[in-house]
Amino acid sequence: MSRNLDDYNRMRDFSATSEPAAVKRRGKKTAGEHALQFCIQKHDASHLHYDFRLELDGALKSWAVPKGPSLDPKVKRLAVHVEDHPLDYATFEGSIPEGHYGAGDVIVWDRGVWIPLDDPQQAYAKGRLKFELQGEKLAGIWNLVRTHMPGKKEQWFLIKHQDSAARPQDDYDVLTAEPDSVLSERTLVDKPKLAAKQVKPLQSAPVKAPKAAAGKPAGAHKAKLPAQLKPQLATLVDSAPGGEWSYEIKFDGYRILARIDHDQVQLFTRNGHDWTHKLPRQAEALAALGLESAWLDGEMIVANEQGVPDFQALQNAFDSGHSSQIIYYLFDLPYLNGVDLREVPVEERRAALATVLNGHKDGLLRFSEAFDETPEALLNSACQMQMEGLIGKRLGSPYVSRRSSDWIKLKCKHRQEFVIVGYTDPKGSRSAFGALLLGLHDRDSGELRYAGKVGTGFNETTLKSILAQLKPLRVKKAAVSNPPSGFEAKGVHWLKPSLLAEVAFAEMTKDGSVRHAVFHGLRNDKPAKHITEERAKPMKQASAKTAAKKSPRQAAKSSAEPAAPAPSQLGMASGKVRITHPDRVIDASSGTTKMQLAEYYASVADFILPQLKERPVALVRAPDGIGGELFFQKNAERLAIPGITTLDKDVTGQPVMLINNAEALIGAVQMSTVELHTWNATTVDLDKPDRFVLDLDPDPALPWKSMVEATALTLTVLDELGLKAFLKTSGGKGIHLVVPLTRKLGWDEVKDFSHAIVSHMAKLLPDRFSAVSGPKNRVGRIFIDYLRNGLGATTICAYAARTREGLPVSVPLFADEVKELKGGNQWNIHNVHERLREVGDEPWADMKKTRQSITADMRKRLGLKK
């Protein structure tokens, strides 16, 4: 480890910050197996600046650029050389706590590959680096030049070279034009630096109709009714920003935009799919408003008995055709009666919307009210009531058809102190300890009670430092009145209850245990005996007059029961599958348990079972979690999975498994399965595949923009051949293109054909594609993997989870969505439901209807024999 990385570690307290520690890497160096990466992190510390980092000699050489990069060669940007950062820092996003080095919020503003134009070590030593950037936002030739200006740290200049990627600063400011993260939905919202006493409670904008005499509001202009309209999307932030904002409840439903053109009403999903036929009552209600023309934006929900939106009930309503139960909450009006309102301030658009809805009687259409509360108090109440969170809208902002920092979302995440009452032994590759056992004092009796575990949020440094503080506190007897028993008590070391841990968690179960817990640091500013469960106060309604008109979310009582604890059995249509060790953590990075994975697969059974049906399946099992040893299993030998079908002998001469029902699916999870991989053939004819797959597998350092271009190029080649492909994320770095076929050719012929496509593309664009597998053969390029098309080979199944941090999921896509993604691992088992409720199975809805074959002409065009 370099000396500068020692400096990096010495300057940080990893028990408080979530930044990655610099650790010595085990095994052989990976230099040469991937391209050199660069990243630029936007850092809102004492002053907003940009951290420019280049990978070199196993670390990230780093410069702080106060004004950020400029595409104008005439503009020199000062770049202050700072300590090296570890390679893992290239993907770090989050908040560095107050009082610590670099305190403030960090996002990855750009990332990709840098290509030195000279020997990089020599150029760096001389202070004259010239290089090419291939990033999401920055491209072309750049220079970093060391100056002789005096200062405590080296002063360099970052200068854009004159080439096709250069732009005059007066014409285009890339920092303003593209302010957000390239890895996530995060952005850095303007935060005026106000003293605490200056910060006033935020109030919602008054919803009053504009006076007729005032004429059209500023920004409004006459225009034709747009044929299509994409919705404005909110950016995820960690905390409420300063400034003037209006806050509404974040609904748990389907985002729907309504288009009204005289008597014709159409209802569109976020991706532009017409769902009018699914929502006839809502369309009738909109028509009854008597509008000449309009675009309205809102969310379809179904409320439960407590008045809180229930997504499962919403799905059931769609499935059963009972759309009369569905309520349409409207929150914006981008267009009305021949006037485009998108440039009109949001509060005035909402005032007009309130006027439009005034007098609507049947309750199917409702206005999404804003709240007269601080966002912090409102979020606490929303989370206590088991809601999703808040949507904030910057007053004075326009409506834009993209993700914007003018709309933000604050998601529910509880966070408080717990008493540390014990710890468990480490498992797998984990060191020091496995998890901390937590406790809380009962509010009434004062007794200390067990409150669950936290096993994620640690790194190697914090694990060791915390263990050193735990060991002196070890005692023989548990301090809690209800200690866990059986498997849960195995390997537990009990402690004197004096240390406190600050923990974020998703929810508290009925029995008082945390779920989805993440460790944030040790606390010593409160006595342990005072630590109880924190409870939010009920929401204050905007006024008594409007309380009766509040949404179901808003009308819900703050005393709503918390979610029930995870059961040890999952009920399926064919019976129940018992899940042993349901609380075993299988992904330390997210704290996901075995039961949560089983619940995920149960919830997507209707989506994944059609993809598994009658296809031989291979399992990736993780008995010790994804950080332990993984097992790739192609047959059910010694696996007692209920409901699974075994073919004693297939065309490969080996037995295979089939998972055709929910019982077998959940049974596989009970046997520690995380991933499910399927053949390209079904039992209809195992000798003839009914599809082939092209897996775009990139050098990890490449920016996602490279994947977007590669996908488009591959689709173009397939289209030229006359073949239609369906896309899905890999759940990792890449994209899978699935090409359905009629069952005519054998395995060898189909594999040879897919190989010919890949060879053709690698020959056509050798700087972008490789037809040869292995990390060294794809440095700076994308390997198009055709090897999955052989007999017995498999590909991750659509909707299946992956054994990677966060448990990402392979998800079907529309072709035009690829450019909107941040990566192939964008969805995971915890957030994919939001995706499914927006598009369902529509991206692949036409796959079964697609009839196409590999023809002699196609083979000839690729140079294959007939």
Secondary structure, 3 states (H helix, E strand, C coil): CCHHHHHHHHCCCCCCCCCCCCCCCCCCCCCCCCCCEEEEEEEECCCEEEEEEEEECCEEEEEEECCCCCCCCCCCEEEEEEEEECHHHHHCCEEECCCCCCCEEEEEEEEEEEEECCCHHHHHHHCEEEEEEEECCCEEEEEEEECCCCCCCCEEEEEECCCCCCCCCCCCCHHHHCCCCCCCCECCCCCCCCCHHHCCCCCCCCCCCCCHHHCCCCCCEECCCCCCCCCCEEEECCCCCCCCEEEEECCCCEEEEEEEECCEEEEEECCCCECHHHCHHHHHHHHCCCCCEEEEEEEEECECCCCCECHHHHHHHHHHCCHHHCEEEEEEEEEECCEECCCCCHHHHHHHHHHHHCCCCCCCEEECCCCCCCHHHHHHHHHHCCCCEEEEEECCCCCCCCEEEEEEEEECCEEEEEEEEEEECCCCCCCCCCCEEEEEECCCCCCEEEEEEECCCCCHHHHHHHHHHHHHHEECCCCCCCCCCHHHHCCEEEECCCCEEEEEECEECCCCCEECCEEEEEECCCCHHHCECCCCCCCCCCCHHHHCCCCHHHHCCCCCCCCCCCCCEEEECCEEEECCCCCCEEECCCCEEHHHHHHHHHHCHHHHHHHHCCCCEEEEECCCCCCCCCEEECCCCCCCCCCCEEECCCCCCCCEEECCCHHHHHHHHHCCEEEEEECCCCCCCCCCCCEEEEEEEECCCCCHHHHHHHHHHHHHHHHHHCCCCEEEECCCCCEEEEEECCCCCCHHHHHHHHHHHHHHHHHHCCCCEECCCCHHHCCCCEEEECHHHCCCCCEECCCCECCCCCCEECCEECHHHHHHCCCCCCCECCCHHHHHHHHCCHHHCCCCCCCCCCCHHHHHHCCCCC
